[in-house]
């Protein structure tokens, strides 16, 4: 059995299947971890969701900003945007089933994996972890959003999750402000300051780092005891400079590569 962590698929179903075939992925035996942004912008979001759903417990999935955006559209909390490629999925007869399945997924996943170097701890999120969060706090705050998304107030959350403020985590935050900033750290963050203040406007690579900010992974305090897997930031081209922080989004939907890492030996595979 092998465990693979894959970058942002974004509806690129054909490259997904080609990449899995290249490693002889066995759906009933091997496990696939997905860092979020399963759908949107690519051509086959419906096929992608159906395939991942059918993997059952052999798939570990965290939600990305595009996945949350789809849920907001489906449940009527926002409208389709010009760049969205979700209509086939929205029109599908099993869209309700797929939406319910997706809404049950977490924003963070933590697990210990037996590797060639012995047991290693992995935390998977879509975008990043705030500098001042411990592992326990990250999982606890992620669970706050997850429980809201899975509970009776999911529509209120989806309606109010959009926006760039508050720009920094504070323990005293409550309500939708609290849920929004947690969601922004876990699903949208690229650059932040040492005290966790977010800059959500700059989406380019490290050459465009805003003054007073750095990539979030230069501040995180969880490594090296925990390996962090994330996607979201294709402009990094898979490089973080930290041997325990793995950037897996290599821009397949933008015409580049879909990348996957085998957790047991950290070997990379791309198509």
N, C-alpha and C positions, 0 to 999 in steps of 0.2 A: 504493500500500500504506500502511495506517495501523496503528499499534500502540496498543492500548487496554489500560489496567490497570483491573481491576474489583475492587470491594470484596467482602466476605464474602458468598458466595452462599447458603450453608447450606441447600441443597436447594430454594431458591426458583426453580424451573426456569422457570415461566411469566414472571416478571419478567425473568429472564435473557434469554430469547428475545425478549421485547418490547423490551428495552433494545438488544440487538444489531440487531434489525430497524430500530430508530429511527435508527441510523447507517448502515444498509445494509451491515452487516458481511458481508464475503465470506470464507467459511471457507477457501477455497483460496488466498487472497491476503493478507488482513489477519491480524494476530497479536493474540492475547488473552493478557494476563498476569493471573494470578489470585493474590491475596495470601493464599490459604489459607482454611480453613474453607469448603470447597466444599460440605460436607454437614452434616446433623444439625440438628434443631430445626425445619427447614422440611418441607414435605409431599412433595417429590419428589427425594430424594437419588439414587435409582437413575437416573432420567432425566438428572439433572445430570452424574453421573459418566460415563455412556455418551456424552453429547454432548461433554464435554471430552476424553474419550479419543479420540473420532473426529476431533477437530481435529488430532491427530497433532502434527507438529513446529510447527504454527502456534499451539500453546498453550504458554505458559511458566507453570509451576505451582510454588508452594512450599507446603509442608504447614503446616497450622494445628493447634491443639490438638484440635479436633473430628475432624480427619482422622486424627490419631494415635490418638485414642480409639476411632474405628471400627476401625482396624487391631488394636488391643489386644483388642477384643471379638471380631472375626472369628477371630483366631488363638488365642483362649482365654486371654488374659492377664488379662482382667477381664470383668465382667458388664455387660449392658445396664442403664442407669439409667432411672428413671421418666420423665425428661424427654427421653430419646433417641427419635428418630423414624427408626430405622435398620432396622426389621424387614423391610420390603419389599426393601431392598438386601441384607440378610443372607440372605434366602430366594431371591434371584434365581439362575437357573441359571449366570449368568456372574459371580457374586460372586467366585469364586476368581481369575478373569482380572482383574477390576477391582481386587481387593486387591493383586495382584502389580504391576499397573500403578501403583497409588498408592504402593506401598512403594518404587518406583524414583525417586520425586520428591525434590527437594532441600529443604532448609530455608532456603536463601538463593540468590538469582539475581542476577548482576551482568552488565550489558551496556551498551555504548555505542550510543546511538541518534542518528541524524541528525535534527535538529529544525530549526525555522525560525530558531533562534538559533545553529545550528551543532551540532557533536557534543556530546552531553550524556551523562554517566555516570549510570546508575540502579542502585541496589541495592534489591531487593525481598525483604522478610521478612514474616512474619505479624504479629509483635508489636513487635519493636524490636531495638536493638543496644546492648550494654553500653557504658557511658561510656568505659572504658579500652581498648576494642578498636579497632585499626586495621582498615581494609578487609581487608587480607591476613589478619589474625587472625580476623576474623569469618567469612570464607570458609573458612579452614582448620578452625576449630572446628565450623562447620556440617557440613563434610565428614566430620568424625569421627563425628557422629551418623548422617549419611547412609550411610556405609560400614557402620556397625554394623546399621542397619535393613535394609540390602540384603544383609548377610552371614549367616553361620550362627548368630549369636547374637541374631538379631532378637527371638526370643521372650523371652530374658532381658532385653533392653532394654525391651521393651513392658511386661513385668511390673514392672520397677523404675523406670519413668520417672515414676510418680506421686509427688507429694510436694513440699513447699516448701523443703526443705533440700538442699544448702547454700544459704544466702541470698546468697552473694557469690562471684564468680569468684576463684579462686586458681590460679596456674600449676601448683602442686604436686598439685592434685586428680587422682585416678585413678579408674578403674573406673566403676561406675554413678553415683556421686556427681558425677563430672566430666560424664558424658553428661547427667545430669538437669539440672544447673544451666545447661549450654549450651542444652538444650531449653527450659528455663523462660525464659531471656532471649529466645530467638528466637520462641517461640510463646505465652508467657503474660504477659510483662512489661507493666506500665503505669507504676507508680511505682518509682523507685529513688533511692538517695542518690548523692552525688557520687562515692563510692568503689565504687558499683555494688551496694550492698546492696539486695535486693529486698523490696518489700512486695507480696505476691500476694493479699492479702485484700480490698483496696479495689478495687472494680470500677466505681465511679461516675465522674463527671466531675471537673474540676479544682477545683470548690468543696469537694471532699472529700479534697484532698491531705493525706496524713498529715504530721504534724510531722517535720521533718528530711528529707523526701523531696520530689521534684519529678517531673513527667513525664519519662520517659527522654530525650525529644528535646530537653530543655533542657540536657542534659549532653553529648550526642553531639558528636564532633569531626570527623565526616566531611564535613559540609557546609561551604561551598557548592560544593566541587569535585565532590561526589556528591549526587545527588537520592535521597532515601529514600522508598520506597513501602511502606505497611503498612496492615493492617486491624485486626481484633481489638477495637478500642476504640470501640464505637458511641456511647458517651456523649460523645465529643468532637464529634459531629455534623459531622465533616469539617474541623475547625479545629485547627491547631497553633500558629499565630503565627510559624512558620518557613517562609519562601517556598520552601525546598528540602526540606521534609518534608511528605509528602502522606498524610493520614489518609483512607482510602477506604471504611472501614466506616461506613455511615450508617444501619444498623439495619433493613434490609429485613425480616428475619425477625421483628422486633418491631413490624411494621406501619408502618415508615417507608419509606425509599427505598433502592433499589439504585443505586449511583453508579459511574461509569466515567470515566476520564480518558484523553484522547488524548495520548500522550507527545510527539508532534511539535509540539503548540502548547499543551498543558496545558489544553485546553478540557474542561469537565466536562459529563457527560450523566447524567440521572437519570430513573428511573421510580418 
